[in-house]
Amino acid sequence: MWQPEPDWVALPGGSGTSTVGVWRTALGGRPVVVKRLAAPGPGDPAALSEPGHIGYWRREADVVLTGLTDTTPGLRGAPASAEADEDGITIVRDWVEDAASSGLFLALCMGRFAAGVLPDARFLACSLMRDRMERVERHGGWPTLDRTTVADVADHLWRHRDSMLDLLDDLPQVPQHGDPTGRNLPGREGDDAVAIDWGTLGTGPVGGDLGYLSLSSREGFEPLLDAYLLGFPEADRDQVVLGAQVVAVYTALNRAEWALARVATGEGALASKYRHPSVAPHLRALQRQFPHMEALLAL
């Protein structure tokens, strides 16, 4: 049975359905990160074995084995290898130093990445936002948000989620990272950002990655939008805005529901927990989406 070495240092980021853990170590004096993926077993969700689903268990390893992002424009992967056995796959990649890139640089890189072309591969995620919303639906939707001041807006957007997802499907489908946060895009190599996690790589609506990035960036949406379009000048601005708005708003609501539900069962009124350190960042991100919510309510 596979086991990490005793001297490996555990890192955050090992909470995925198929991720056993992530560790930092050195091989021959070279700093590396080791990530272990477990193969689905009896009783595991069927989605883990569906190549196009967001939860496909071995996507990141397949990206490494095929070299799919070794030379992609805008975003590229760090040097890595992957080795499979009967229980799962072990990925070993070079340690990537944090370049402290700005949100504007990352938005520019994502625009360049979206303007490129990914080789056809069966393991690419093809319905990322729809898969995420179906997962939320299986867990009951947004019941905790019904107890907050955004209840009416959340209720409207929840009831119209299918039509919003249809709008995303009707937009141009472009290459997307799927989980573009500063933590997942730490490095820089020339004019490209270096990503360390390709587990959600696939195609999605133009602007989708931009909306996701905007939730964790210090910069405002308009400067990020301009940077994305600078990297993807052929894109239609209105289409990019729509893709970013739908992804950002629904992701922010999903995260707010998740954070509030974790503390809702404790003593005291729900409103008294808005400043809880595990809740407040998600509510602040949600507040930043109010202009986008108003735009979606008008559709």
C-alpha positions in Angstrom: 0.0 0.0 0.0 1.3 3.4 -1.0 2.5 5.6 1.9 4.3 9.0 2.1 7.9 9.0 3.4 8.2 10.0 7.1 10.3 13.1 6.4 7.9 14.6 3.8 6.2 17.8 4.9 2.4 17.9 4.4 1.0 20.9 2.5 -2.5 22.3 2.3 -4.6 21.4 -0.7 -5.1 17.7 0.0 -8.9 17.8 0.6 -10.1 16.9 -2.9 -12.3 13.8 -3.3 -9.5 11.7 -4.9 -6.6 13.5 -3.3 -4.9 11.5 -0.6 -2.4 14.3 0.3 0.2 16.8 -0.9 3.7 16.9 0.5 6.9 18.9 0.0 10.3 17.1 -0.2 13.5 16.9 -2.1 14.7 14.4 -4.7 18.5 14.5 -5.4 18.6 18.0 -3.8 15.8 19.2 -6.1 12.8 20.6 -4.2 9.6 19.0 -5.4 5.9 18.5 -4.4 4.4 15.0 -4.3 0.6 14.6 -4.8 -1.1 11.3 -4.4 -4.4 10.5 -6.2 -6.5 7.5 -5.1 -8.3 5.5 -7.8 -12.1 5.2 -7.2 -13.2 2.2 -5.3 -16.6 0.4 -4.8 -19.2 2.8 -3.5 -17.4 6.0 -4.7 -19.4 8.5 -6.9 -19.7 7.4 -10.5 -18.6 11.0 -11.5 -15.1 10.2 -10.4 -14.8 7.8 -13.4 -16.5 10.1 -16.0 -13.7 11.8 -18.0 -15.7 15.0 -18.8 -17.0 15.5 -15.3 -15.4 18.1 -13.0 -14.7 15.3 -10.4 -12.8 13.0 -12.8 -10.2 11.6 -10.5 -7.1 11.4 -12.7 -7.4 14.5 -14.9 -4.4 16.2 -13.4 -2.3 13.1 -14.0 -3.5 12.9 -17.6 -2.5 16.5 -18.2 1.0 15.7 -16.9 1.3 12.4 -18.9 0.2 14.0 -22.2 2.2 17.2 -21.7 -1.0 19.1 -22.6 0.0 22.4 -20.8 3.8 22.3 -21.3 3.8 25.1 -23.9 0.3 26.6 -23.8 0.2 30.4 -24.0 -0.6 32.5 -21.0 -0.8 29.6 -18.5 1.5 26.6 -18.4 2.4 23.8 -16.1 5.5 23.2 -14.1 7.8 20.3 -15.0 6.2 17.1 -13.6 5.9 13.3 -13.9 3.2 10.9 -13.0 3.4 7.2 -12.1 0.4 4.9 -11.8 -0.1 1.8 -9.7 -3.1 -0.4 -8.9 -4.3 1.9 -6.1 -3.8 5.3 -7.7 -1.3 7.8 -9.2 1.6 9.7 -7.7 2.4 13.1 -9.3 5.9 14.6 -8.7 6.4 18.2 -9.9 9.0 20.8 -9.4 8.5 23.2 -6.5 7.2 26.6 -7.9 8.3 29.7 -6.1 5.6 32.3 -5.5 6.1 35.2 -7.9 3.5 37.3 -6.1 1.8 38.1 -9.4 -0.9 40.7 -9.5 -4.5 39.9 -10.5 -4.0 42.0 -13.6 -1.1 39.9 -14.8 -3.1 36.7 -14.1 -6.1 38.1 -15.9 -3.9 38.9 -18.9 -2.5 35.4 -18.9 -5.9 33.8 -18.7 -7.0 35.9 -21.6 -4.1 34.6 -23.7 -4.8 31.1 -22.5 -8.5 31.4 -23.5 -7.5 32.7 -26.9 -5.5 29.5 -27.6 -6.5 26.0 -28.6 -6.3 22.9 -26.5 -5.7 19.5 -28.2 -8.8 17.3 -28.2 -8.6 15.1 -25.2 -11.4 13.0 -23.6 -10.4 13.9 -20.1 -11.0 17.7 -20.4 -13.8 19.0 -18.2 -16.7 20.2 -20.4 -19.5 21.2 -18.0 -17.6 22.6 -15.0 -20.2 25.2 -13.8 -23.1 22.9 -14.4 -21.4 20.1 -12.5 -20.7 22.4 -9.6 -24.4 23.6 -9.4 -25.6 20.0 -9.6 -23.4 19.2 -6.7 -24.9 22.1 -4.7 -28.4 20.9 -5.7 -27.8 17.4 -4.4 -26.9 19.0 -1.0 -30.2 21.0 -0.8 -29.4 24.3 -2.6 -28.9 27.5 -0.5 -31.2 27.0 2.5 -28.9 29.0 4.9 -29.0 32.0 2.5 -32.7 32.0 3.0 -32.1 33.3 6.5 -30.0 36.3 5.3 -30.7 39.7 3.8 -29.9 38.4 0.3 -32.7 35.7 0.6 -34.9 37.2 -2.1 -32.1 37.7 -4.6 -30.7 34.2 -3.8 -34.1 32.6 -4.2 -34.6 34.3 -7.6 -31.1 33.3 -8.9 -31.5 29.7 -7.6 -34.8 29.3 -9.4 -33.3 30.7 -12.6 -30.1 28.7 -12.4 -30.9 26.5 -15.4 -31.5 29.4 -17.7 -28.2 31.0 -16.5 -26.3 27.9 -17.2 -27.9 27.8 -20.6 -26.6 31.3 -21.2 -23.1 30.0 -20.3 -23.5 27.1 -22.8 -24.5 29.5 -25.5 -21.3 31.6 -25.1 -18.1 30.7 -27.1 -16.4 27.8 -25.4 -12.7 28.4 -24.8 -9.8 26.8 -22.9 -10.1 27.4 -19.1 -8.1 26.5 -16.1 -11.3 26.1 -14.0 -9.9 27.0 -10.6 -7.7 30.1 -11.2 -6.7 31.5 -7.8 -3.5 33.1 -6.8 -2.6 29.9 -4.9 -3.1 27.8 -8.0 -1.2 30.2 -10.2 1.9 31.0 -8.1 4.7 31.0 -10.6 5.9 33.1 -13.5 8.0 32.1 -16.5 8.5 35.1 -18.9 5.1 36.3 -20.0 3.3 33.2 -18.7 1.9 32.3 -15.3 2.8 28.8 -14.0 -0.1 26.8 -12.6 0.4 24.0 -10.1 -3.1 22.4 -10.2 -4.7 21.3 -13.5 -7.5 19.1 -12.0 -10.3 21.2 -13.5 -8.7 21.9 -16.9 -11.2 22.0 -19.8 -13.3 24.2 -21.9 -16.0 26.6 -20.7 -17.6 30.0 -21.4 -15.5 32.9 -22.4 -14.9 35.0 -19.3 -15.6 32.1 -16.9 -12.1 32.0 -15.6 -12.1 35.8 -15.2 -15.2 35.7 -13.0 -13.6 33.0 -10.8 -10.4 34.9 -10.5 -12.2 38.2 -9.6 -13.5 36.6 -6.4 -10.0 36.4 -4.9 -8.3 39.3 -6.5 -7.7 42.7 -4.8 -8.2 44.5 -8.1 -11.7 45.6 -9.2 -13.6 43.8 -11.9 -13.2 46.5 -14.7 -9.3 46.5 -14.6 -9.3 42.7 -14.6 -11.7 42.7 -17.5 -9.5 45.1 -19.5 -6.4 42.9 -18.8 -8.3 39.8 -19.9 -9.3 41.5 -23.1 -5.8 42.7 -23.7 -4.8 39.0 -23.7 -7.8 38.0 -25.8 -8.6 41.0 -28.1 -10.7 39.0 -30.4 -13.2 38.2 -27.7 -16.6 40.1 -27.5 -16.6 42.3 -24.4 -20.3 41.8 -23.7 -19.9 38.0 -23.9 -16.8 38.1 -21.6 -18.8 40.2 -19.1 -21.7 37.8 -19.1 -19.6 34.7 -18.7 -17.7 36.3 -15.8 -20.8 37.6 -14.1 -22.7 34.3 -14.0 -19.6 32.3 -12.8 -18.7 34.9 -10.2 -22.2 35.4 -8.8 -23.1 31.7 -8.6 -19.7 30.7 -7.2 -19.8 33.5 -4.5 -23.3 32.3 -3.5 -22.2 28.7 -3.3 -19.3 29.6 -1.1 -21.3 31.8 1.1 -23.9 29.1 1.6 -21.1 26.6 2.4 -19.4 28.9 4.9 -22.7 29.9 6.7 -24.0 26.3 6.9 -20.9 25.2 8.8 -21.5 27.7 11.6 -25.3 27.9 11.5 -25.9 25.1 13.9 -24.0 26.7 16.7 -25.4 28.8 19.5 -26.6 32.3 18.7 -28.3 34.1 15.8 -27.0 33.5 12.4 -26.3 37.2 11.9 -23.9 37.1 14.9 -21.6 34.8 13.0 -21.1 37.0 9.9 -17.7 38.1 11.3 -16.6 34.6 12.0 -13.1 34.2 10.4 -14.3 31.3 8.3 -17.4 33.2 7.1 -16.4 36.9 6.7 -14.1 36.5 3.6 -16.9 34.8 1.7 -19.5 37.4 2.7 -17.1 40.2 1.6 -16.6 38.5 -1.7 -20.4 38.1 -2.1 -20.9 41.9 -1.3 -18.5 42.7 -4.2 -20.9 40.8 -6.5 -23.9 43.0 -5.8 -23.6 45.0 -9.1 -23.3 41.7 -11.0 -26.3 40.3 -9.2 -28.4 43.3 -10.3 -27.2 42.8 -13.9 -28.3 39.1 -13.8 -31.7 40.0 -12.2 -32.4 42.2 -15.2 -31.9 39.4 -17.7 
